[in-house]
Amino acid sequence: MDAMTATPTTFRPVHVARWLNLRAEFGARGWSQKDAVEALSRAQAQISHISADRPIRAIGDQLATDLEGELGLDPGALDAPACDGPVAAEPYGTIRPALFTAAAIDDATLDEAEKWVRFEEGVYGRYQPLRRNRRLMVILEMLVGDGGRLTPAHAAELVNSAKALGGSNARVGEPSA
């Protein structure tokens, strides 16, 4: 599954998708945390903080890029909507029919998606261009599925994930302009 096929029911915040996909990749390789530390030449604390059952650190853009390179994954693979199997179970970049067409996206919907991406960037920091476009597409998919405006539940999910990472001023329905 890629960002183009994510639906509101499969959407997860990017930091959750990265964590799930990293754990799935470790599992597919049969790695324990100790194996990952040795294979990736990283500190035990760092691997534990980002891949434990209850991680205490989110995987940011730069770390995600570094890990993808070290694991031999395609760029953006850790951002793919999380699946039950390993990230590599389906080649990243597989072209699937879009669940919506460009005709379904009006200017108001695109503007709303852009506002939510800017809201996320205000909390997480500026995304790299590829990651930014993928987030824009996931949020567009949610907006189209929700009829052009996020449902209160989806808006709350985005805001609550931002609050969990320290965005104390984040409020439902008010992405930063």
C-alpha positions in Angstrom: 0.0 0.0 0.0 1.3 3.5 -0.8 0.3 7.0 0.1 -2.0 7.2 -3.0 -4.1 4.3 -1.7 -4.4 5.3 1.9 -8.0 5.9 2.9 -9.4 7.6 6.0 -9.7 4.1 7.6 -6.0 3.2 6.9 -4.5 6.6 7.8 -2.1 6.9 10.6 0.2 9.8 11.5 3.5 9.6 9.8 5.5 9.0 13.0 3.2 6.0 13.8 3.6 4.6 10.2 7.4 4.9 10.5 7.5 3.1 13.8 5.2 0.3 12.6 7.1 -0.1 9.3 10.5 -0.1 11.1 9.3 -2.8 13.5 7.9 -4.8 10.5 11.2 -4.5 8.7 13.2 -5.6 11.7 10.7 -8.6 12.0 11.0 -9.5 8.4 14.8 -9.7 8.8 14.4 -11.7 12.0 16.2 -9.0 14.0 16.0 -8.3 17.7 16.9 -4.9 18.9 20.4 -6.2 19.6 20.7 -7.4 16.0 19.5 -4.0 14.7 22.1 -2.2 16.9 24.9 -4.3 15.5 23.7 -4.3 11.8 23.0 -0.5 11.8 26.0 0.5 14.0 23.7 2.6 16.2 23.5 3.1 19.9 21.3 0.6 21.8 19.4 3.5 23.4 18.5 5.0 20.0 17.2 1.8 18.6 15.3 1.1 21.8 13.8 4.6 21.9 12.5 4.4 18.3 11.5 0.7 18.0 10.3 -0.4 21.4 6.7 -1.6 22.1 6.2 1.9 23.5 8.7 4.1 21.8 9.7 7.3 23.5 11.1 9.1 20.4 9.5 9.7 17.1 11.4 8.9 13.9 12.0 12.3 12.3 12.6 13.0 8.6 16.4 12.9 8.7 16.5 9.7 10.8 13.9 8.1 8.5 16.0 8.9 5.5 19.2 7.6 7.1 17.5 4.3 8.2 16.0 3.8 4.8 19.4 4.1 3.3 21.0 1.8 5.9 18.3 -0.8 5.5 18.4 -0.6 1.7 14.8 0.6 1.4 13.6 3.0 -1.2 13.3 6.6 -0.1 10.0 7.2 1.7 9.4 3.5 2.4 9.1 4.0 6.1 6.4 6.7 5.4 4.1 4.2 3.5 0.9 3.5 5.4 1.7 0.7 7.8 0.9 -2.8 6.8 0.8 -6.1 8.7 3.8 -7.5 6.8 7.2 -6.1 6.2 7.6 -2.9 4.2 9.4 -4.7 1.5 6.5 -7.2 1.0 5.3 -5.0 -1.8 7.8 -3.1 -3.9 7.6 0.6 -3.0 6.3 2.7 -5.8 4.0 0.1 -7.2 1.5 2.0 -9.3 -2.1 1.4 -8.3 -5.2 3.0 -9.5 -5.9 6.1 -7.5 -8.9 6.1 -5.3 -9.8 9.6 -6.4 -9.1 11.5 -9.6 -7.8 15.1 -10.1 -11.3 16.0 -11.1 -12.5 15.2 -7.6 -10.1 17.7 -6.1 -11.3 21.3 -6.2 -9.3 24.3 -5.1 -11.0 24.5 -1.7 -10.1 20.9 -0.9 -6.6 21.3 -2.1 -6.3 24.5 0.0 -7.7 22.6 3.1 -5.1 19.8 2.6 -2.3 22.4 2.3 -3.4 24.0 5.6 -3.3 20.6 7.4 0.2 19.9 6.0 1.4 23.3 7.2 -0.2 22.6 10.6 1.8 19.3 10.8 5.0 21.1 9.7 4.4 23.6 12.5 4.5 20.8 15.0 7.0 18.3 13.4 9.2 20.8 11.5 9.5 21.4 7.8 9.1 18.2 5.7 11.5 17.3 3.0 9.7 17.8 -0.4 9.0 14.1 -1.2 7.6 13.5 2.3 5.6 16.7 2.1 4.0 15.6 -1.1 3.2 12.2 0.3 1.5 13.8 3.4 -0.4 16.1 1.1 -1.7 13.2 -0.9 -2.7 11.2 2.2 -4.6 14.2 3.6 -6.2 14.9 0.2 -7.4 11.3 0.2 -8.9 11.8 3.7 -10.6 15.0 2.6 -12.1 13.6 -0.5 -13.3 10.6 1.5 -14.8 12.9 4.1 -16.6 15.0 1.4 -14.1 17.9 1.2 -13.7 18.7 4.9 -12.2 16.4 7.6 -14.6 14.8 9.9 -14.2 15.9 13.5 -12.8 12.4 14.3 -10.1 12.7 11.6 -9.3 16.3 12.5 -9.0 15.2 16.2 -6.6 12.4 15.2 -4.3 14.8 13.4 -4.4 17.3 16.3 -4.0 14.6 19.0 -0.9 13.2 17.3 0.5 16.7 17.2 -0.2 17.2 20.9 1.4 13.9 21.7 4.7 15.3 20.2 4.5 18.6 22.0 2.2 20.7 20.0 0.3 22.1 23.0 -1.4 24.9 20.9 -2.8 22.5 18.4 -6.6 22.8 18.1 -9.2 20.8 16.1 -10.3 22.5 13.0 -7.8 25.3 13.1 -4.7 24.3 11.2 -2.1 27.1 11.0 -2.5 29.2 7.9 
